[in-house]
Amino acid sequence: MDERQAVTAANEAFYRAFETLEIEEMEKVWLRASYIKCVHPGWPLLRGWGPIMTSWERIFANTFGMRFRLNDVHVEVSGSLGWVVLIEDLEARGYDGVSRSEILTTNLFEKRDGQWFIVHHHASPILAPSSPGEEQLQ
């Protein structure tokens, strides 16, 4: 498996952990380091293992189910860093019923001891679809 495929697999493992709603599964995919970062849609920047894992615990405690469809996935690798930019199509079930959203996301991975771990997750809601004929910056 080449490095792009390995980062792709690490990204898929992150979303599988997300869908389990189990903190133990999420802990397996994150690097235990003080410099890890996370931005959930509408949340402030979280820094470090404790605040990030607490955020996942809160999300999981208030969610009955999550299903992701990943679209427009772009993977890059440079040395021990890999990043994935994508659009999450998310269906979530919680106390308020079912919600659907599109989320523009960047996931940054670091290779440590031969394994890729997530070190930064930034997710921003897409509030309006692009207009017909609107060009995407590339």
N, C-alpha and C positions, 0 to 999 in steps of 0.2 A: 504494500500500500504506500503510495507516495504521500508527501506531507499535506497536499491539498485535500486528498481523500481522508487523511487522518483528522484534519481540522473539521471537515464536513461531518465525520463520524462523531467527533466531540460535540459539535453543535447539535446534532440529532440526539445525542445522549442527554444534553441539557434539556431539550424539549420533552423527552421521555420522562425525565425526572420531574419536570414541571407538571406533566399530566398525571403523575402518580399521586400528587398532593401529599407526599411523604418527605419530611424534612431530612431523613437519613439518606434518601436518594439524591436530594439536592446537594447535601454536603459532599457527596462523592465527586461531583463534577466541578466544584469550586476549588481554587488553590487556597490553602490556608496561609494567607499572608496579610500583613497589615495594610498593604497598599491596594487591595482589591476595592472596586467601586461598583455601584449599582444605582441606576435611575429607573424606577418604575414609572409608568405614565402618571403624570400629575404629582409625583412625589419629589421631595428634595434629594440631592445627592447623598447617598449613604456610603460610608467609608469603613472598611475593616470587617473582619469576620463576624463579630458579635452583632452589630447593627444590621448587617445584610442577612444573616440567618434569622434574626428576629423578624425581619420584614417578611421573609418567606413563611415563617410560622404563622404570622398574622394573615397573610393571603390564604394559606392552606386552611386555616381554621374557619374562614368565612366563605369558603368555596366548596360546592358539592361536586363539581366536575369541570374540567377544562379540556378542550380539544383544539389543537392547532393545525392549520394548513399553512405551510411555509411557501411563499411565492417570491419570485424575482430574487433568488438567492445568488449572492456573489461572494466568492471565497478568495482570499489572498493570503499568501504566506511570505514572510521575510525572516529568515533565520529562526529564532525561537519564538517569534510572534506570528499569530495568524488571526485574521479577522473575517467576520461574516456580516454582510449587510443584507437585509431581507425585509420582507413585509410579512408580518404575522396576521393571518386571518384567524381570529380567536372567537370561539364560542364558549362562554362561561356560564355555569349554573350556580346561583347563590341564593341567599335569603330573599333577594328582590326578583327572582325569576331568572330567565335566560337573557343574556346580553351578547351582542355580537359587535366586534370592533376590528378595525384594521390598524396595525401598529407598525411604524417604521422603526426598525431595530438594528443596532450594531452590537455584536458580541465579539469581544477580544479574548483571545486564548494565548496562554504561555505554555511552552513545552518545558516540563520539569521531570527529570529522571525518566525520559522516554515516553511520557504521557502528556497529552494536551489537557489543560485545565482552564476553565473560564476565569478571567481576572476582571472583566468589566462587561456589564450588561447595561445598555441604554435603550430604553423603549419610549417612543413618543407617539401619541395618538395621531392618526391622520384624520383631521376634522372635515376635510372636503376633498372629494375626488378631483383629479386633474381635469381641466377643461378639454373638450375635444380639440385636437390639433395642437395642444400645448406640448412643447418639446421638453423632454427630460434632459437635465444636465448630465453629461457623461464625461 
